[in-house]
């Protein structure tokens, strides 16, 4: 192994006591292999088995907690008991090499194109008029519906435990439902979940975490992992939906009510792990450094976004405890192994049509994957052109 990369292979111990052999994490990546109903397929299992040795902590793509929260057309469902047998097989497949398997619990809110297609409507914290993918109205959630969704998170956590996952990750990042409650861009409510105060805007996300933690305390085995994924700053030009200072206040409160094992920073754009803060007292400072220094060891921090080489991983680990990567593991499941064995020069993030089968990549994977990989800036032009040809 290159001596420079040794910090990437130091073990990390999560607050729950779980010890991971190195700092790499297989981050969520949608592969669109499930059935229309969200049930796990043989393709899902083959993909997971092919990557069982890729990283000591592995996180699934988005699993929706109710039909109105479905993010991807062929993503996992965890909204009903019938999903558990298939999810159990998925957890087993992910853990065959000794990895810890975490399932990401997601509600897409106003960005659920699938709910719009299936039911003709989507909902969020406030009524809004949107024009994409078609002109439509976002329905404001009633307090009854808010409580129902919180309970859906709790029930989904219970199903994750029953399925044998090592943990759950709550996604409050990238404009999903939890983030939209926190943001003044999308939350114009006037009740206790509204934009009148930071306390009100934090309320929904904190109640979700509280409900999830209660289930974990009552039903999960010792060492069950709880992760949280968040976007530390939301901006639109010179306008702020929320500041990093407000986000850190939310994390303070979250750590008081839930035993969070890691905080993964996530956003949109290229090389997110290098992103700088745009507004406020931290303006111009590196996002991950601000978060990492503020957390000060109270939980583990995971850097994500565009980390597709050992050099980038080494750069990211300066201000994080773990580095999450998704794109490299799609085309190079041995990404970490090759770095460890000192043959990082053989890492190949390209792909050919002949390699798809060998890599156990499902036929429908490229339906959404290419756009997501492009957003992170992880693809070369040549690879992008080849992947385009593989779409259905």
RORO-996506 format. One line per 3 residues: number of its first residue (from 1); for each residue x, y, z of N, C-alpha, C. Coordinates in steps of 0.02 Angstrom, whole numbers. Layout:
N
NUM> X/Y/Z/X/Y/Z/X/Y/Z; ...
//
This chain:
392
1> 41/-60/0/0/0/0/44/63/0; 23/112/-39/56/177/-38/51/206/33; 107/225/63/108/250/131/61/309/140
4> 53/349/87/10/408/92/-63/391/105; -83/330/85/-153/311/91/-170/276/157; -120/267/199/-132/231/262/-188/261/305
7> -195/328/308/-250/356/349/-319/332/327; -326/312/264/-390/288/239/-407/219/265; -357/184/291/-367/115/313/-360/107/388
10> -363/163/423/-367/160/496/-438/143/515; -448/100/565/-516/82/586/-553/142/616; -618/140/614/-659/192/645/-712/157/688
13> -722/185/747/-772/157/793/-830/205/798; -889/182/780/-949/223/783/-972/232/855; -1010/284/870/-1035/293/939/-1073/233/967
16> -1104/194/923/-1140/134/946/-1092/78/966; -1027/87/954/-978/37/971/-957/-7/912; -989/0/855/-972/-39/796/-904/-16/769
19> -860/-65/756/-794/-50/729/-792/-66/655; -772/-17/615/-765/-26/543/-691/-29/525; -673/-73/480/-603/-87/467/-566/-32/429
22> -603/10/393/-571/67/359/-621/124/353; -601/177/319/-642/238/318/-689/243/258; -691/192/216/-733/196/156/-804/173/169
25> -851/206/135/-922/189/139/-950/184/68; -988/131/55/-1025/127/-8/-1088/170/1; -1089/227/-33/-1145/274/-25/-1205/253/-67
28> -1264/279/-52/-1325/260/-88/-1319/274/-163; -1341/225/-202/-1345/232/-275/-1406/192/-298; -1451/225/-333/-1510/190/-357/-1492/147/-418
31> -1516/85/-418/-1502/41/-475/-1566/20/-511; -1625/43/-487/-1688/31/-522/-1699/-42/-541; -1685/-86/-494/-1692/-158/-509/-1752/-190/-476
34> -1786/-154/-431/-1842/-184/-396/-1903/-189/-442; -1955/-221/-418/-2017/-225/-456/-2054/-159/-452; -2107/-152/-491/-2149/-92/-489/-2176/-80/-419
37> -2187/-134/-382/-2214/-129/-314/-2159/-116/-263; -2096/-115/-284/-2041/-101/-239/-2011/-162/-206; -2027/-221/-231/-2000/-282/-201/-1931/-298/-229
40> -1888/-326/-187/-1820/-344/-205/-1821/-400/-256; -1776/-395/-305/-1771/-445/-359/-1704/-481/-357; -1697/-531/-399/-1633/-566/-405/-1577/-518/-429
43> -1596/-469/-470/-1547/-420/-494/-1521/-378/-436; -1565/-358/-391/-1544/-321/-332/-1493/-361/-291; -1508/-425/-283/-1465/-468/-242/-1398/-480/-276
46> -1399/-489/-341/-1337/-501/-378/-1291/-440/-374; -1320/-381/-381/-1282/-319/-377/-1250/-312/-307; -1289/-326/-255/-1263/-321/-187/-1208/-372/-174
49> -1218/-434/-196/-1167/-486/-185/-1101/-469/-221; -1107/-439/-279/-1046/-421/-317/-1005/-369/-280; -1037/-331/-235/-1004/-276/-199/-998/-289/-124
52> -1006/-352/-104/-1007/-369/-33/-942/-352/2; -886/-351/-34/-821/-337/-4/-797/-266/-18; -840/-224/-45/-818/-159/-69/-802/-110/-13
55> -840/-111/41/-830/-63/97/-860/-93/160; -833/-75/219/-858/-104/281/-926/-78/303; -946/-20/275/-1013/8/287/-1045/20/219
58> -1105/-8/208/-1139/-2/144/-1210/22/155; -1231/71/114/-1296/102/122/-1336/91/58; -1397/68/64/-1438/56/5/-1459/121/-28
61> -1484/115/-89/-1519/171/-120/-1584/185/-82; -1618/239/-101/-1677/262/-65/-1732/209/-61; -1754/194/0/-1811/150/12/-1869/194/36
64> -1924/192/0/-1978/239/17/-2023/212/73; -2042/258/117/-2078/240/178/-2154/241/168; -2176/271/112/-2246/268/92/-2250/283/18
67> -2304/264/-13/-2310/270/-86/-2304/342/-110; -2328/390/-71/-2324/460/-91/-2253/488/-84; -2208/448/-56/-2140/471/-47/-2090/437/-92
70> -2114/399/-142/-2070/360/-185/-2028/405/-229; -1962/396/-227/-1916/439/-263/-1900/412/-333; -1891/346/-338/-1872/316/-402/-1923/262/-421
73> -1934/254/-486/-1988/211/-510/-1978/138/-489; -1916/115/-488/-1903/45/-470/-1859/40/-408; -1872/85/-360/-1835/84/-297/-1866/37/-247
76> -1831/27/-191/-1856/-18/-139/-1915/13/-102; -1963/-28/-84/-2016/-8/-38/-2000/-38/30; -2016/1/82/-2011/-25/150/-2074/-2/188
79> -2127/8/149/-2189/37/176/-2241/-15/194; -2224/-80/190/-2273/-131/206/-2237/-195/228; -2272/-237/265/-2241/-298/292/-2220/-346/237
82> -2255/-343/180/-2238/-387/124/-2169/-373/95; -2141/-315/110/-2074/-298/85/-2019/-333/124; -2034/-354/185/-1982/-378/231/-1945/-440/206
85> -1978/-492/180/-1940/-551/157/-1887/-535/105; -1904/-494/56/-1855/-475/6/-1799/-432/34; -1817/-386/78/-1766/-343/109/-1720/-385/153
88> -1746/-438/183/-1704/-482/223/-1650/-514/180; -1669/-535/120/-1620/-564/74/-1569/-512/52; -1591/-450/43/-1545/-396/24/-1495/-382/79
91> -1519/-379/141/-1474/-367/198/-1423/-423/203; -1445/-484/194/-1399/-542/197/-1347/-537/142; -1368/-519/82/-1321/-514/26/-1269/-460/38
94> -1290/-403/64/-1243/-348/77/-1193/-365/131; -1213/-410/177/-1171/-425/235/-1130/-490/227; -1132/-519/168/-1096/-582/156/-1021/-576/169
97> -993/-517/155/-921/-507/165/-903/-477/232; -952/-472/276/-940/-444/343/-956/-371/349; -982/-340/296/-999/-269/299/-1062/-257/342
100> -1070/-196/364/-1131/-175/398/-1177/-144/346; -1238/-170/342/-1286/-148/291/-1336/-100/322; -1340/-40/295/-1386/12/319/-1435/27/263
103> -1499/31/280/-1550/48/229/-1571/121/238; -1570/157/183/-1589/228/184/-1664/236/181; -1693/270/230/-1765/282/232/-1779/351/203
106> -1823/353/153/-1831/414/114/-1904/431/102; -1917/496/102/-1981/523/79/-1965/581/32; -1986/575/-31/-1968/624/-81/-2009/688/-77
109> -2066/687/-41/-2107/747/-36/-2128/773/-104; -2118/838/-115/-2142/870/-177/-2103/847/-239; -2048/812/-230/-2008/789/-286/-2023/717/-306
112> -2079/690/-280/-2097/621/-298/-2133/620/-365; -2094/614/-418/-2124/610/-485/-2167/547/-491; -2151/496/-453/-2189/434/-457/-2258/443/-426
115> -2263/479/-370/-2328/493/-340/-2370/536/-387; -2337/584/-419/-2373/627/-466/-2401/585/-524; -2361/538/-546/-2382/495/-601/-2437/447/-579
118> -2430/417/-520/-2476/366/-497/-2541/394/-468; -2536/451/-433/-2593/477/-396/-2615/547/-418; -2575/577/-462/-2594/643/-487/-2579/700/-439
121> -2544/686/-383/-2529/739/-335/-2468/721/-294; -2437/772/-266/-2383/764/-218/-2397/812/-161; -2363/803/-105/-2373/850/-51/-2308/870/-18
124> -2311/924/19/-2252/951/54/-2275/995/111; -2230/1033/140/-2249/1075/198/-2299/1129/180; -2296/1156/118/-2340/1211/98/-2365/1200/27
127> -2421/1231/12/-2447/1228/-56/-2400/1267/-102; -2384/1238/-159/-2341/1270/-208/-2365/1254/-278; -2348/1297/-325/-2362/1284/-395/-2296/1268/-430
130> -2290/1208/-458/-2229/1188/-493/-2245/1172/-566; -2195/1179/-607/-2204/1169/-679/-2171/1107/-707; -2131/1072/-665/-2098/1012/-689/-2113/953/-644
133> -2118/893/-671/-2112/875/-742/-2171/899/-784; -2228/913/-750/-2286/945/-781/-2312/996/-732; -2353/1041/-755/-2382/1091/-710/-2427/1057/-658
136> -2415/1071/-594/-2455/1039/-542/-2451/1079/-477; -2496/1061/-432/-2499/1093/-366/-2472/1045/-313; -2428/1070/-272/-2405/1032/-213/-2455/1044/-157
139> -2483/991/-130/-2532/997/-76/-2497/1008/-9; -2524/1052/31/-2497/1062/99/-2518/1005/144; -2471/978/181/-2485/923/227/-2524/949/287
142> -2576/913/304/-2612/928/366/-2571/902/425; -2588/922/485/-2552/896/544/-2565/822/553; -2624/799/533/-2639/728/536/-2591/690/490
145> -2581/718/429/-2536/685/382/-2464/688/407; -2444/742/437/-2376/747/465/-2365/691/516; -2412/682/561/-2405/630/612/-2403/561/580
148> -2442/552/527/-2442/487/492/-2374/472/461; -2343/522/430/-2278/513/399/-2225/498/452; -2228/532/508/-2181/518/562/-2188/446/585
151> -2250/423/590/-2262/353/609/-2236/306/555; -2241/327/492/-2215/285/437/-2139/276/444; -2104/328/464/-2032/321/476/-2019/271/532
154> -2059/274/585/-2051/228/641/-2064/156/619; -2119/146/582/-2136/79/559/-2084/52/510; -2057/95/468/-2006/74/421/-1942/53/458
157> -1927/88/512/-1870/68/553/-1881/-1/583; -1942/-12/605/-1960/-78/633/-1950/-133/580; -1971/-119/519/-1962/-169/466/-1889/-179/449
160> -1849/-127/452/-1777/-134/440/-1745/-179/491; -1766/-173/553/-1741/-216/607/-1762/-289/593; -1826/-298/575/-1851/-365/561/-1815/-397/502
163> -1793/-356/455/-1759/-381/395/-1686/-397/407; -1660/-377/465/-1591/-394/482/-1539/-343/460; -1561/-282/444/-1511/-231/427/-1473/-211/489
166> -1412/-186/479/-1369/-164/533/-1387/-94/557; -1429/-60/518/-1448/7/538/-1493/40/486; -1513/101/501/-1552/142/455/-1520/210/449
169> -1529/240/390/-1508/309/379/-1569/350/362; -1578/406/398/-1632/452/383/-1605/506/336; -1636/513/278/-1612/562/230/-1651/627/236
172> -1616/679/259/-1645/746/264/-1608/793/218; -1581/766/164/-1538/805/119/-1571/814/51; -1539/854/9/-1553/859/-62/-1626/870/-78
175> -1658/914/-39/-1726/939/-50/-1780/886/-42; -1765/832/-6/-1816/784/11/-1861/814/66; -1912/777/87/-1965/805/128/-1939/838/192
178> -1894/805/228/-1870/834/291/-1837/901/279; -1796/906/227/-1762/969/213/-1812/1024/194; -1865/1007/158/-1912/1058/137/-1950/1089/196
181> -1959/1051/250/-1988/1080/311/-1939/1129/343; -1875/1115/337/-1823/1157/369/-1809/1221/329; -1827/1221/265/-1810/1275/220/-1864/1328/215
184> -1844/1392/217/-1892/1446/207/-1911/1452/133; -1874/1420/88/-1894/1420/18/-1959/1381/8; -1967/1327/45/-2023/1282/32/-2073/1278/90
187> -2057/1307/147/-2101/1305/205/-2129/1374/219; -2193/1381/206/-2227/1445/220/-2286/1434/268; -2284/1379/304/-2337/1363/352/-2339/1416/408
190> -2396/1419/441/-2405/1467/496/-2418/1432/562; -2414/1365/563/-2425/1329/626/-2358/1312/658; -2358/1266/705/-2296/1250/742/-2245/1213/700
193> -2262/1193/639/-2214/1163/593/-2193/1214/540; -2211/1276/549/-2201/1326/497/-2138/1367/503; -2135/1418/460/-2073/1457/452/-2067/1515/501
196> -2113/1519/549/-2111/1575/595/-2050/1577/640; -2018/1520/650/-1959/1517/693/-1917/1457/674; -1853/1459/693/-1809/1402/681/-1834/1341/718
199> -1859/1352/778/-1886/1296/818/-1942/1260/779; -1985/1298/748/-2040/1268/710/-2014/1231/649; -1966/1260/613/-1940/1228/553/-1902/1164/569
202> -1873/1160/628/-1836/1100/649/-1883/1044/671; -1943/1062/689/-1987/1016/726/-1999/950/690; -2016/952/625/-2032/890/589/-1973/843/588
205> -1914/866/569/-1855/823/567/-1837/794/634; -1843/834/686/-1827/810/753/-1878/759/777; -1941/768/760/-1992/719/780/-1983/653/743
208> -1960/657/680/-1944/595/644/-1888/558/679; -1835/593/696/-1778/561/730/-1798/533/798; -1839/569/834/-1861/546/899/-1902/482/893
211> -1946/479/843/-1987/419/834/-1945/359/813; -1896/371/769/-1851/318/746/-1809/292/805; -1783/338/845/-1741/317/902/-1781/276/952
214> -1844/294/962/-1886/256/1009/-1893/183/987; -1903/172/922/-1908/103/897/-1841/67/906; -1787/101/891/-1721/70/899/-1709/50/972
217> -1726/95/1018/-1716/80/1089/-1757/20/1112; -1816/13/1084/-1862/-39/1107/-1852/-106/1072; -1828/-104/1008/-1830/-166/969/-1765/-186/935
220> -1718/-141/928/-1657/-156/889/-1606/-193/932; -1565/-234/900/-1510/-266/937/-1457/-214/955; -1415/-231/1001/-1361/-186/1022/-1316/-170/963
223> -1296/-107/958/-1252/-87/904/-1287/-69/840; -1354/-65/841/-1392/-46/781/-1374/26/763; -1358/38/699/-1332/101/676/-1388/150/656
226> -1381/212/676/-1426/265/653/-1385/319/621; -1397/330/557/-1362/383/521/-1410/438/499; -1383/497/487/-1423/553/463/-1385/586/405
229> -1421/599/351/-1391/631/292/-1423/700/285; -1381/752/283/-1408/819/279/-1368/864/233; -1401/916/208/-1368/967/168/-1355/1027/214
232> -1292/1044/228/-1277/1094/279/-1298/1166/263; -1308/1182/200/-1329/1250/183/-1372/1247/121; -1427/1286/121/-1470/1289/62/-1471/1360/35
235> -1448/1369/-26/-1446/1435/-56/-1478/1435/-124; -1502/1492/-144/-1529/1503/-211/-1504/1571/-233; -1448/1571/-269/-1416/1634/-284/-1389/1666/-221
238> -1411/1727/-207/-1390/1762/-146/-1439/1752/-89; -1491/1713/-101/-1543/1702/-50/-1531/1637/-13; -1546/1636/51/-1534/1576/92/-1601/1544/113
241> -1607/1479/100/-1663/1441/126/-1652/1426/199; -1590/1410/216/-1567/1406/285/-1491/1410/284; -1463/1433/339/-1391/1442/344/-1358/1382/376
244> -1292/1378/369/-1256/1324/402/-1261/1330/477; -1265/1392/503/-1273/1401/575/-1339/1369/599; -1393/1378/559/-1457/1348/577/-1453/1272/572
247> -1419/1247/521/-1412/1175/514/-1375/1145/574; -1322/1179/596/-1284/1153/653/-1325/1155/717; -1369/1204/723/-1415/1206/780/-1461/1146/778
250> -1485/1129/718/-1527/1070/710/-1489/1007/731; -1426/1002/711/-1386/942/729/-1375/940/804; -1364/997/836/-1358/998/909/-1419/966/941
253> -1478/987/919/-1540/960/947/-1549/887/929; -1531/869/868/-1537/800/846/-1495/753/889; -1435/775/906/-1390/734/947/-1414/728/1019
256> -1457/774/1039/-1485/770/1107/-1541/718/1111; -1577/708/1056/-1635/663/1059/-1624/596/1025; -1569/590/986/-1556/527/951/-1482/510/955
259> -1468/445/956/-1399/420/960/-1373/411/888; -1355/467/858/-1335/467/787/-1262/444/781; -1252/393/741/-1185/364/732/-1143/402/681
262> -1176/432/632/-1139/471/583/-1184/524/552; -1153/578/531/-1186/630/493/-1152/632/425; -1190/617/372/-1164/620/304/-1184/687/273
265> -1135/724/249/-1150/788/216/-1162/774/142; -1215/804/116/-1234/792/46/-1267/853/17; -1261/861/-48/-1293/917/-83/-1293/901/-157
268> -1308/951/-198/-1305/943/-270/-1244/979/-298; -1218/954/-353/-1161/986/-384/-1102/939/-388; -1046/966/-412/-986/926/-421/-939/935/-362
271> -906/880/-343/-857/881/-288/-884/916/-226; -940/889/-202/-973/918/-143/-927/920/-83; -883/871/-78/-838/869/-20/-792/930/-18
274> -785/965/-74/-744/1026/-77/-785/1090/-71; -850/1083/-64/-895/1141/-65/-878/1191/-10; -887/1255/-25/-876/1307/25/-942/1339/44
277> -944/1369/103/-1003/1402/128/-1012/1469/93; -1074/1484/73/-1087/1544/33/-1106/1605/74; -1137/1595/132/-1163/1651/170/-1146/1644/244
280> -1152/1700/281/-1145/1698/353/-1073/1703/377; -1063/1690/441/-997/1699/471/-945/1650/446; -968/1595/417/-921/1545/390/-909/1553/315
283> -933/1606/286/-929/1616/214/-858/1605/189; -853/1565/135/-788/1551/104/-751/1493/134; -772/1468/193/-739/1412/224/-766/1346/196
286> -725/1294/199/-746/1229/173/-803/1202/217; -855/1179/183/-914/1154/217/-897/1098/266; -860/1048/242/-845/991/285/-801/1010/344
289> -757/1057/334/-715/1079/390/-756/1113/443; -803/1156/421/-847/1190/469/-887/1140/509; -918/1091/474/-959/1041/508/-916/996/553
292> -860/974/527/-816/928/565/-790/961/629; -768/1023/623/-742/1058/681/-798/1071/732; -856/1088/708/-912/1102/753/-935/1039/790
295> -940/984/754/-963/921/785/-914/900/839; -849/909/826/-797/899/877/-802/830/910; -811/778/868/-809/710/894/-873/685/925
298> -927/724/926/-989/702/957/-1024/647/916; -1011/645/852/-1031/590/809/-980/587/753; -986/538/709/-939/533/653/-967/572/594
301> -922/604/557/-941/643/498/-919/607/435; -964/601/386/-949/569/323/-950/621/267; -895/626/230/-892/670/172/-916/631/111
304> -954/663/67/-978/629/7/-976/678/-52; -985/651/-112/-994/693/-171/-932/702/-213; -925/660/-264/-869/667/-311/-805/633/-290
307> -807/593/-239/-746/559/-215/-737/495/-255; -695/498/-306/-688/442/-352/-615/423/-366; -570/443/-320/-500/424/-327/-469/423/-257
310> -414/386/-248/-382/385/-182/-358/455/-161; -338/496/-209/-315/563/-192/-372/606/-164; -430/600/-196/-488/637/-171/-510/611/-103
313> -508/546/-94/-526/517/-29/-479/543/26; -415/546/10/-366/571/58/-379/645/74; -398/682/24/-414/753/34/-476/760/78
316> -526/719/65/-589/723/103/-581/704/175; -537/655/189/-528/630/257/-495/681/304; -470/736/276/-441/788/318/-494/818/364
319> -556/821/339/-610/852/379/-670/806/382; -658/742/392/-711/693/401/-682/631/433; -726/589/458/-705/525/486/-711/468/435
322> -756/478/386/-768/427/336/-778/461/269; -767/423/215/-778/450/148/-828/405/112; -883/435/90/-934/398/54/-926/405/-20
325> -928/350/-56/-921/350/-128/-975/304/-158; -1000/322/-215/-1050/280/-249/-1028/261/-319; -1012/310/-361/-994/296/-430/-937/245/-437
328> -882/251/-399/-827/202/-409/-849/130/-400; -896/118/-354/-916/50/-340/-963/21/-393; -991/64/-435/-1033/40/-490/-990/4/-541
331> -936/36/-563/-895/7/-616/-831/-25/-590; -814/-14/-527/-753/-42/-498/-766/-64/-426; -801/-121/-417/-816/-145/-349/-753/-155/-306
334> -695/-167/-338/-633/-177/-301/-594/-112/-291; -628/-56/-296/-597/10/-289/-553/14/-226; -581/-3/-168/-544/1/-105/-491/-52/-101
337> -507/-113/-123/-458/-168/-120/-396/-152/-160; -405/-121/-217/-348/-104/-260/-304/-50/-227; -335/-3/-193/-296/47/-156/-257/13/-100
340> -290/-31/-64/-258/-65/-9/-200/-109/-32; -208/-140/-90/-156/-185/-115/-102/-151/-156; -106/-84/-159/-54/-46/-193/-57/-49/-269
343> -116/-67/-296/-123/-69/-369/-177/-20/-391; -177/38/-359/-227/89/-375/-223/113/-447; -166/102/-479/-159/123/-549/-200/78/-596
346> -227/22/-570/-269/-21/-612/-344/-6/-603; -360/43/-561/-430/62/-552/-458/88/-618; -515/61/-639/-545/80/-703/-618/99/-691
349> -633/164/-698/-701/187/-688/-740/189/-753; -710/165/-806/-746/160/-869/-787/97/-872; -823/89/-926/-865/30/-934/-879/17/-1007
352> -886/-46/-1023/-907/-66/-1090/-970/-108/-1084; -1004/-117/-1140/-1066/-156/-1139/-1053/-227/-1116; -994/-254/-1133/-977/-322/-1115/-967/-330/-1040
355> -948/-275/-1006/-934/-279/-934/-996/-274/-890; -1052/-252/-918/-1113/-242/-878/-1133/-306/-842; -1132/-362/-877/-1151/-425/-847/-1102/-446/-793
358> -1037/-439/-807/-986/-459/-759/-991/-418/-695; -1012/-356/-701/-1019/-312/-643/-1088/-317/-610; -1131/-361/-636/-1198/-372/-609/-1239/-308/-606
361> -1231/-265/-657/-1269/-203/-660/-1336/-218/-694; -1392/-205/-660/-1458/-220/-690/-1472/-179/-753; -1514/-206/-795/-1529/-174/-859/-1558/-104/-850
364> -1600/-95/-798/-1633/-30/-789/-1591/20/-749; -1531/-1/-729/-1491/42/-685/-1477/110/-715; -1468/112/-780/-1447/175/-812/-1504/224/-823
367> -1565/203/-804/-1623/246/-811/-1614/313/-775; -1591/311/-712/-1579/371/-673/-1506/379/-653; -1468/325/-657/-1400/326/-631/-1355/376/-666
370> -1362/381/-732/-1317/424/-770/-1322/497/-747; -1385/521/-738/-1394/590/-716/-1364/600/-646; -1375/552/-602/-1349/558/-534/-1272/558/-533
373> -1243/516/-575/-1170/513/-579/-1142/577/-610; -1179/604/-658/-1157/666/-690/-1158/725/-641; -1211/728/-599/-1217/782/-551/-1155/784/-506
376> -1130/726/-488/-1070/723/-446/-1006/731/-484; -1010/738/-550/-950/749/-590/-903/690/-592; -930/629/-586/-887/571/-579/-873/535/-645
379> -905/557/-699/-898/522/-762/-853/559/-811; -813/522/-848/-776/551/-903/-824/557/-962; -808/600/-1010/-851/608/-1069/-858/542/-1106
382> -802/505/-1111/-803/441/-1146/-850/391/-1112; -845/387/-1045/-888/341/-1009/-960/362/-1014; -973/427/-1010/-1042/451/-1016/-1073/430/-1083
385> -1035/436/-1136/-1059/418/-1202/-1075/343/-1206; -1032/303/-1174/-1044/231/-1175/-1107/213/-1135; -1115/245/-1077/-1172/231/-1035/-1237/252/-1069
388> -1234/307/-1105/-1294/331/-1141/-1321/277/-1187; -1276/239/-1216/-1295/186/-1264/-1327/127/-1229; -1317/122/-1162/-1343/65/-1125/-1412/77/-1096
391> -1438/138/-1103/-1505/153/-1077/-1557/112/-1116; -1613/99/-1082/-1668/66/-1116/-1698/114/-1168
//
